[in-house]
Amino acid sequence: MDETKTQLKRFTTLIKPNLLSQIKLISYFTNKKLNEVINESLSDYITNFELQNNTKLKSIIDFQSNFEELPQNNTSHSKNSKK
């Protein structure tokens, strides 16, 4: 069995207690880990957002990452240059 591990990132957020109870119940009923159910829910939300807004967030994130990796030429001149 060749399984690749997905990198996870820990974060803290605030959530309505009733929503947390519901998502925990879904996790229990489906026999999935809570983080798996939350990840699936977020993925569904993102997919729905992309469909409604006719956009792909991953392409925007990739574009931003590529833009940040471009070499930066320092073309500004020193303010203290001799006259």
Secondary structure by P-SEA (a helix, b strand, c coil): cbbbbbbbbbbbbbbcaaaaaaaaaaaaaacccaaaaaaaaaaaaaaaaaaaacccaaaaaaaaaaaaacccccccccccccc
